[in-house]
Amino acid sequence: MGNSSVFTIKVWLTVILLSPLLLNLLQRTFIFELYFFYISLGILFSFPALIIFLVIAYLINQKRWNIILKKLLLVFIGSGFIFLTFYPLEF
């Protein structure tokens, strides 16, 4: 597993852990049991996004771009994937 894969998985896990917290902050409620429920659903439903994210990370890593630009792109793309995972839970 290369450095891009490790960074990608760290971004994915960080966003999965922070998304339910941000969601609860926006709703101004925090229910401890729901936090773990959201994390479980996030891992389950975003696993396909992780696979796609790993492929995108590999493709971005092949470019001769600045490392900071690569990491910023991965953070934004990873956040977008996780947002799409948690967005349906709002309904």
N, C-alpha and C positions, 0 to 999 in steps of 0.2 A: 504494500500500500504506500503510495507516494505522498509527498508533502501536500499536494493539492487535495488528495482524498482525505487526509487527516483534517486539514483546514475546513474542507467542505462539510465533513461530519460534525465538526465543532460548531460551525455556523448553524447547521440544521438543528442540533440539540439545543443550542443557546436560544434560538428563536422559538423552538417548541416549549421551552421552559418559561420564556418571557411572554409569549402570546396570551396565555390565560391570565397572567397578572395584569397586562395592559387592558385586556377585555374587561376584567373585573374593576379596574380603575375607572374605565370609561362608564361602566354601569353603576359605579359608586357602591358596589357591594363586594364582599369577599366571603365566599363560603368555602371553607377548607376542603371539604369532601369534593366539591365541584372542581377544584383546582386539579386534583389527581385524576378525576374523570376526564377533564379536558386534555390533560397530558396524555392519558391512555388513548383517547380518540385521535389526538394529534399524531402520535406515533403510528397508530394503525392506518389512518387515512393518508398520511403524508409520506409513507414509505415509497409508493410509486414516484412521488415527487423527488425523493432522495435519489432514486436511481437516475432519473432524468437530470437532476442537479449534478450528480457525479460525472455524467457524460459532458454536460456543459462545462464543468470545471476542467475536465481533461482538454476540451477544445480551447478554452480560454488560456490554459496553461501552455499550449503549443504556440501561442502568439508571443511576439517579442515586445510586449508592452511592459510598462513600469509595474513592479510588484504591487505597489499601493493601488494602482488603477485596477489590477486584476482582483485584489482582495475586495475593493469597494464594489466592483461589479458582482462578485460572488455574494457579498452581503445583501445587496439590493435584490438580486435574483432569488436568493434563498428566502428572504423576507417576503417577497411576492408569492412564492410557492406556499409558504406556511400561511400567509394571509388567505390565500384561496382555499386552504384546508379548513381554517377556522371560520371563514365567512358564512358558510351554510349553517353553522351552529347558532347564528343570530336569529334564524327564522324558526 
